[in-house]
Amino acid sequence: MWRYAPALPVQHEASIISLGEGMTPLLPARRTGKRIGAADLLIKDDGLNPTGSYKARGLSCAISMCVELGISKVIISSRGNAGSALAAYAAAAGIEARIFLPADVPHANFVECKAFGAQVVLGGKKVEDDWFDLTTPNEPYRIEGKKTAGFEIAEQLGWELPDAIFYPTGSGLGIIGMWKGFAELEALGWIGSKRPKMIGVQPEGRQPVELKAVLESGGTMVSVPGEHLIDAGIRLAGDDGIFGEPDGAACVLAAERLLREGFLKSEDKIVIYNTGSGLKHCEAYSTRFARAASGETDKLGGLITPR
């Protein structure tokens, strides 16, 4: 993502802490598109970032700014992926990291944070002391890294934005960052005033999020049944070879619904933003499969044959 360094806040190249994040592929999802009624469906697969999630963008920028500003100790409260990314970039920068994770955090995130040498607190309340807090939205730099996703989509589509972008909402910072990126590209004269409909997607039961970018774009917020996310992820993987995290798979369900309801047209160019790798959620996905010692079938009916 540091191809866009002049548009990022880091002033000195020596401050940049990069692990190869950004310019993730924009992949056609032809079988999924055919199944849900979308003639031009693309997946922006940020699960191929370092530590397997889009959080690498924001934390690369934030830790680089910590280096530039002389900050030596950072903390974060995270559901998982932000903690993993912080631990990785702090390790690369030689910065001390303390990470507060929920007790039921995916095991992959816990192992990553420990492997990168971070202090990990499970289920505890965040205590700041004299540590610099990188929890969203307490600092100004993670959004600067996240806006590069918008830069990339524009560049990968020849500086023509799609008709709609589906994004797992979370805190909403990803959508806000992308919207900021589009505004900066227009100011530079690289794109026009056209904007995609920004569509935020959440599992049912989460606190609703209202975003100015969604309203201004003519987009909408969609809630999808949480119990269907794992099956949707498995279907996406089987149809198009993209193993996304459940939140990314939720966007497929949301797109199918909005196409069926007529909010989007079948010929629209639609981008689904997959925020992380399915490998980070093996415990959740494994609930749909059973291992067998010999000649048994898994829960989806596939024969397991030992080598």
Phi, psi and omega in degrees: 000348183283003166300337180261023185308321179298341179262006180249160190283346182292128185267333187241126183303327181295343181277346187290127174248109184232141174241019179093023182288156173093175185047047176286156188288150172251102194255137174290138177243076190291314183291319177297317179300316179298320182293322185263356177091027179246119183284338184221079184251130181233146176246121172272107192263087178279002172291349179267009172286164171307142185059015167076024179202165179294345180299340179301325182299304183294321183284329174300314180293315183295316179291325175299320177291326175299317177300314182295326183267359177077025179276129187246351181221126183230150175230162176204146169253126191215151171279349178157291189292324177294323177297317178299315181294317178300315181301318182293311184288326175296320177299316180295331181269350185073030180256141179284135184232138173234128189235127179258118184239151175292156182298333181260025180302143175307139186301324181301320180294318179299314181296317179301310183301318179292318181297325180281359174089012180281154168283130183242130176242116181266124174070011181262165178277137182293130176240120189276317186051235180253024179270144179278126187271121178255017178288136175295138355256042189285344182230162189265003194257334181297323179297330179293322175290322184290334180294341181294339174298321176294318175304313185293316179301316178298313181296317182292338178258020177069032178067027171241118184284153180288176178281332181207145174233125175262131185221127174298124196289310186056233178282347182093353186294329180295315178295317180299316180297315180298317179299319176298318179298319179297319179298320180291322178295322177294319179298329178280349181084016183271336175225166176270201185273350180298138177231148173286155168292121180269120186241111179272138185236131179225148169293149178301143177098345177279156178301124181300145180244133175250128183233131179301322181298321179296315181294314183294332183274352187077019180274203182198169172253140182231133172255137180236151181297124182299330183287351181261355188293319182296315179296323178295321177295320178294321180295317178299317179297315182290327182280319189229006175072021179247112183262092184264168176284161183305323179296324176293319178297330178302329181293330176295316178298319180294319179297317179301318180294314183289331173291318180295323182277352179088004177295326174241153178263153182299330182274357179297144172277116187242130175248126172257127182264109175272117189276346183197168180279141174297338179296341178282352187231038183298326179299318181291315181293329183292346177294344179264359182228148176236132175282147179226145181286325184197123168061018179262170179251151175279181185291343177264005174092004181275137181287131175256117181244118181293148178282000000 
